[in-house]
Amino acid sequence: MAVESNARILSGERLSWAESLRTLLDSEPLPFRPDEVEGVLKRLDDLLPGHGTISERHQRFLRRFDIPQRRLRTAAEAGLRATRARTRALFDLPSGEKIRLRLVRKRTWSAYTWYLGRGQSMIDITADQPHHPEGILRAIAHEAYPGHHTFLSVREHLLVRGKGWREHAVSPLVSPLSLISEGAGYMALHVIMSEGEIRGFVREVLAPLVGMNHGDLDHYFAVNAALGTGEYQNGVIMEAARRLLVEKAPAQKVIGFMIECGFSRGIAKGACRFAKTYQAYICAYRLGLEIVKAYLGTGPERVARYRELLCRPFTPSGLRAVLDPSPVS
C-alpha cells in the first residue's frame, strides 16, 4: 500500500494528511497537545538560567556543553564501542557486521545510516551542527547499536539470507517499516542502558574525553530530562510539518511556532527543510516512538520484545493488535 500511495503522490494525486499517514506509514495522526508544550516550557523555565526566551536560554545553556569539532569523531567512536559491547551482550549480531563513521556537512539531519548490505553500514554525523555528550550517545545508539544498523543487518541475516524472504532486502524510505525502525531507534539506548548508566557513561567517559571537566553535569542532565525521550520534540515537529504541508503556512511562521516551543532557529529551519524534502516521513519519528515504546513496556520482557522487533516482520497494525488483542465487532 505504501508503494502504491507513493506512486499516486508522484503522479500528482493529493492525499489528505490522514490518508497519507494511514497508507504510507500504517498509522493515524496524533493530536497536537498545547498543554504538553506548556508543561515542558514551564519545566525548562524553572531549570534554565538567565533571561530571554526559552529558546535563547536553552541554546546558551547547551552551548556550554558543545563537543569541539576536533573531538566529535573521538566521542562518536567511544559511543560506538560502548553501545556495540552492550548490544552484543543482549542480541546476536551477524558475523562480520561493521560500521564506518564519516563526518559530513550541510545536511538536513544530524546523523544518518546508509546500510550497504552484508552487515556493513556507513554512518554520517553532521559536523557543522552542534552536538553534546548525551546527545551524541543517543544518536549513536539510534543509528547503530541497537538502532538502524542493528535493525537492518539482523533482518538481512535472518529474513533475507536465513529464510530467503527477498522482499525484506528492500526497505522503502516512506513505509510502515520505517515507522517501526525509527521508533526502535529512539528506544535503542534505553534498551541497553538504564538512565543511571547513561549518565554514568557521559560523566565518566564522554565528558572527560571531550574536555568537559566542569561540575554542571547534574544540571545538564535535568534539562535534557525535561524534554523526555523524544515525544515532545517530535510532536512539535509533526505539528510544524502539518502546518507547513497541509495548511501551507509560510515557513517563517512555522519556524516562529517552533521557536516559541523552545527550538533554536537553526533546528527549526532544518526541520522545515526536512519536511519539505521528505514529506510525511517526518511523522515516522513521533508515531514510531509512540507505538514501539508502548510495545516494549517497562518490565523485564523489554529486551525480548526488542529482539522480536529485530527478528520478525511486524507492521504498526500488527503491533497495535498485540497491544490491544480485543476482536473488532
C-alpha positions, -999 to +999 in steps of 0.1 A: +000+000+000+028+024+008+045+019-026+011+024-043+004+056-023+039+069-032+032+063-068-001+081-066+016+111-050+044+111-076+017+111-103+002+143-089-026+130-068-031+148-035-039+128-004-053+141+028-029+142+058-048+114+075-048+093+043-011+099+037-002+087+072-026+058+070-014+045+036+023+054+038+030+047+075+001+024+086-008+049+113-032+076+123-024+112+132-018+120+168-034+152+181-011+181+189-012+189+226-006+226+236-009+215+273+021+193+268+041+222+253+031+244+282+042+218+307+076+213+291+082+250+287+074+255+324+099+229+334+126+244+312+118+279+325+124+266+360+157+250+350+174+273+326+194+302+339+195+337+325+170+360+308+152+359+274+130+333+256+132+296+264+148+291+230+176+316+237+183+304+272+183+267+261+208+275+233+230+294+256+229+266+282+237+238+258+265+258+242+285+252+273+283+215+266+291+216+228+316+189+218+345+206+200+345+196+163+381+182+166+368+157+193+335+148+177+348+117+160+365+106+192+333+109+211+312+091+185+337+062+183+336+059+221+299+057+220+301+031+192+324+009+213+302+011+244+269+005+227+282-023+205+295-041+235+262-039+253+242-048+222+264-079+216+257-090+252+219-089+245+214-097+209+231-120+183+248-097+158+257-111+123+292-123+119+314-097+102+290-068+107+308-035+107+303+003+108+323+031+094+319+067+106+320+097+084+318+134+093+298+154+068+284+190+064+254+208+051+228+181+058+191+185+070+197+158+096+223+154+124+231+117+118+221+092+091+227+055+085+235+042+050+230+005+051+253-010+024+243-047+028+260-078+041+262-063+076+280-032+066+269+004+073+282+039+068+270+063+095+272+101+087+275+126+116+268+162+105+298+181+119+285+216+113+256+211+137+262+213+175+265+180+194+266+175+232+277+144+251+243+128+259+230+137+225+258+121+206+254+089+227+217+088+219+224+095+182+249+066+180+225+042+197+197+053+174+218+050+142+240+020+151+237-002+182+210-014+187+193+010+163+192+012+125+224-007+116+215-035+140+178-035+128+188-038+091+218-061+095+199-086+117+169-086+095+190-092+064+208-120+081+177-137+095+149-129+070+167-125+036+196-148+039+182-172+066+146-176+053+150-165+017+124-137+021+140-115-005+113-088-003+129-078+030+160-069+011+142-037+001+135-011+027+114+018+012+121+051+030+085+061+035+068+029+047+054+012+078+088-005+083+104+030+086+079+039+114+089+008+134+126+013+127+125+050+138+106+040+170+131+013+177+159+038+171+145+062+197+142+034+223+175+018+214+197+034+242+170+027+268+170-010+260+208-014+266+214+012+294+194+024+324+192+061+329+218+059+356+242+040+333+236+066+305+245+094+329+275+075+343+289+069+309+285+105+299+301+117+332+329+092+334+338+086+297+324+112+273+327+144+293+364+139+301+371+127+266+359+159+250+375+181+277+343+188+296+355+187+332+333+212+349+307+203+375+275+213+358+265+178+346+236+173+370+220+205+358+227+194+322+210+160+328+180+177+344+175+200+314+177+170+290+153+150+311+128+178+309+125+172+272+119+134+276+127+106+252+117+125+221+079+126+222+079+163+229+103+175+202+089+151+176+054+161+185+062+197+178+080+188+146+050+167+134+026+196+141+050+220+123+051+197+093+013+195+092+010+233+092+037+236+065+025+208+042-013+208+048-022+243+059+005+257+035+016+281+063+046+302+054+079+287+065+088+317+086+056+314+105+062+277+112+097+284+123+084+310+147+060+285+161+088+260+168+110+287+184+080+295+207+081+258+216+118+261+227+136+251+194+166+270+181+161+288+149+187+266+132+169+234+142+135+248+133+148+258+098+164+223+094+131+206+104+112+227+078+137+218+051+134+181+061+096+182+060+096+198+025+121+172+013+108+140+029+071+150+034+052+125+056+083+106+066+090+132+093+060+118+112+076+084+115+097+096+144+068+106+167+044+079+156+070+052+157+081+062+192+045+061+204+039+025+193+073+010+199+076+024+234+041+011+243+050-023+228+083-026+247+068-016+280+089-011+311+091-046+325+118-074+323+105-085+289+117-053+273+149-068+258+130-099+245+104-077+228+131-055+212+146-087+199+113-096+183+113-063+165+146-072+151+137-107+141+101-106+130+084-087+101+060-066+122+038-038+109+024-010+130-010-026+127+005-058+140+020-041+170-013-024+178-030-058+176-006-072+202-012-042+224-050-044+220-059-080+210-097-075+215-116-086+184-133-060+163-171-064+164 
